[in-house]
Each structure stands twice: as C-alpha cells, then as structure tokens.
C-alpha cells in the first residue's frame, strides 16, 4: 500500500485505520480551508475597498491609486486572514463531526481525543510556516510599498491634480491655487494664480506656466515661470511687486518624507539591526502570528465539542472570545514593549504560554473527562433500619 505523503508515514505503520483517519481529516481540512479563506478574503477586500473609496473621495489621495493600494492592503492582511482561516477550519470541521455523531464512530474505533492533535498539526504547521513567511517578509514589503505609493500620490504635482477653472487648497492649507489650463502630457499648467503665506506674510503670484521639480537632495519644489508676486497687508495701500522669470516654492523636504516611515513597513532584518523598543515590539508581533495560529488550531479541538444542552453555537461564542482575548493581549504586550514597560524577553512568550496553558486546561476537561470542581453541601444520610439479631 502506498504510504502517502511524508507526514502519513508514521500512522501507516499503525495500520490502515490510522491512514484512513489522517487522510480523511486532512482532506476535509483542506477543502474547508479553501472556502473559508475565499470568504474571508472577499469580506476583507470589500471592506477595505469601501474604506479606500471614502478616503479617495475625501481627497487624501487620488482615486486612480485605489486599486494599487487595495492590492498592497490585501497582502498586508493576508497573515491575519490565514490565521483566522486555520482556526475557523479546524473548529468548523470538528464541530460538524460532533453534530453528525462522527466523533462517536471514531471513538468506537479506538480514536482518542488526543489523536486529533496529529492531523491538526499536520495541517496547521505548514500553514503556520506560510503565515510566518508572510508576516516576516511579505507584509513589511507591502506596507512599505503602500506607504511609498501613498506618498507619491500625495506629493505629485498639485497643479496637475486640480481641475481647470477651480480654486484648490493645498494639503498644508498655506496655499490656494487657480489654474486656467492643464496639460496632462507633461504635467504642467498654464496661467497659474497662487496665494501663499510665507514668513507670516501673505502674497499672491501669477505666472504663465508652472510645474513640479525634484532636486538632487530629494526636496520637492513648485516652480513658476514668467510671473509676478504681489506682497502687502490687506487694507493697506503699500504693496510690493516683484517680477520673476523663475520662482521656486519648496513644498516638501527629503527629511520629512523619510522621517515618517511607519514601523510596520520596516524590513525584519532592519528591525533586528536597529533594536529600538518600537522595532522589538513589531518583531514580537510578527513572530507571534504563526505561534498564535498553531495554538488556536490546537485549542479548536476541545472547543469543537458541542453540548446539546447549551445550544449548537455556544462553542463558537467561546472560540470568538478566546481569539479576541488572544489577539488583544498580543497587541497590549506589543504596546508595552514599545513603551518600555515590559521586557522583550518576557513579552515574547508570556501571552503564548498563557494561551497554551488554557489549551491544556481545555484538553484536560475534554480528553480526560475531568469536571470542574463544584461546591456542594454535605448530604446527611438517614439512619438505616436497625439490624436484627442474626439467625
């Protein structure tokens, strides 16, 4: 008989029943995971698309960048989606087996509750490795590219982003533009009016042409050609007029563009090379995602038990609470490490050790049939009838 994949070699030595058990469970896990992952991705993409459309409508970035930013966002959330997929898949498959009494059949065949750890780990460990690769490599890259693309959209030629014949305020609120014509070919505008505030003095400029220029040091300038500048206080008759052939206004410096890089977009190797508290906290979060996925997959085994007296959905309620508790504790520990309130050596394992202890406790309740202690009043045994004389 073909022993199948490598992770089935050990059960095959125990007999055909173990091989059937492993293969049937892994087949159902993979089929269910594909559907769950597709649904979660659809929900995530839809919600993010609506959010990005709202941001584009609010003027935070151009509408033509929604598709690219949505793709980067999908890659960023992919480790979390796969973690949820793993947890929901194991929980839903085992819950269905409890409802359909398949667990009774497997138990009658000699399969103990602890035997489910093997198929679950065979399914969870490869998926957790993918989650780890995504959280340590792909997600930082997606965050970095998304941030760079947002900056490119935000800092590209402001004159090219306005419509002809419409007044438009700059992002900083210190300039107001009006253009008569726009050329999308070379990103230039004609007959430009700019009212700006510089050194606490207001001034207005008119120019026949304008464009955006990037200097060698990384600073960005708005360049106006063939124009005039008028400076003066409102209500005063004193004005100063300056005629210029070329006038440059710095709108962004290289330091401000590079200094606001989010920590989520920093590559993992760079985090390790510069172990600041915020970098260590981010590294702890990235490493915690695959560990959380494995522990939640194991916790789904005892959580899948369905008690008919408590309803069919009570195990899902407990599972959601456990996931929310786990995820929030990881976020709290990450914040404490970034603030210096918790040592990284402690914060790296404390939450996972706590949830692993909870998982062992759940297994002890289900696998070893240990009931929770209950407080009961001692019952008084009524005296029995007096024993008569023998014979």
C-alpha positions, 0 to 999 in steps of 0.5 A: 500500500502506498504510504502517502505523503511524508507526514502519513508515514508514521500512522501507516505503520499503525495500520490502515485505520490510522491512514484512513483517519489522517487522510480523511481529516486532512482532506476535509481540512483542506477543502474547508480551508479553501472556502473559508479563506475565499470568504474571508478574503472577499469580506476583507477586500470589500471592506477595505475597498469601501474604506479606500473609496471614502478616503479617495473621495475625501481627497487624501489621495487620488482615486486612480491609486485605489486599486494599487493600494487595495492590492498592497492592503490585501497582502498586508492582511493576508497573515491575519486572514490565514490565521483566522482561516486555520482556526475557523477550519479546524473548529468548523470541521470538528464541530460538524463531526460532533453534530453528525455523531462522527466523533462517536464512530471514531471513538468506537474505533479506538480514536482518542481525543488526543489523536486529533492533535496529529492531523491538526498539526499536520495541517496547521504547521505548514500553514503556520510556516506560510503565515510566518513567511508572510508576516516576516517578509511579505507584509513589511514589503507591502506596507512599505510599498503602500506607504511609498505609493501613498506618498507619491500620490500625495506629493505629485504635482498639485497643479496637475491634480486640480481641475481647470477653472477651480480654486484648490487648497493645498494639503498644508492649507498655506496655499490656494491655487487657480489654474486656467489650463492643464496639460496632462502630457507633461504635467504642467499648467498654464496661467497659474494664480497662487496665494501663499503665506510665507514668513507670516506674510501673505502674497499672491503670484501669477505666472504663465506656466508652472510645474513640479521639480525634484532636486538632487537632495530629494526636496520637492519644489513648485516652480513658476515661470514668467510671473509676478508676486504681489506682497502687502497687508490687506487694507493697506495701500503699500504693496510690493511687486516683484517680477520673476522669470523663475520662482521656486516654492519648496513644498516638501523636504527629503527629511520629512518624507523619510522621517515618517516611515511607519514601523510596520513597513520596516524590513525584519532584518532592519528591525533586528539591526536597529533594536529600538523598543518600537522595532522589538515590539513589531518583531514580537508581533510578527513572530507571534502570528504563526505561534498564535495560529498553531495554538488556536488550531490546537485549542479548536479541538476541545472547543469543537465539542458541542453540548446539546444542552447549551445550544449548537453555537455556544462553542463558537461564542467561546472560540470568538472570545478566546481569539479576541482575548488572544489577539488583544493581549498580543497587541497590549504586550506589543504596546508595552514593549514599545513603551518600555514597560515590559521586557522583550524577553518576557513579552515574547512568550508570556501571552503564548504560554498563557494561551497554551496553558488554557489549551491544556486546561481545555484538553484536560476537561475534554480528553480526560473527562475531568469536571470542574470542581463544584461546591456542594453541601454535605448530604446527611444520610438517614439512619438505616433500619436497625439490624436484627439479631442474626439467625 
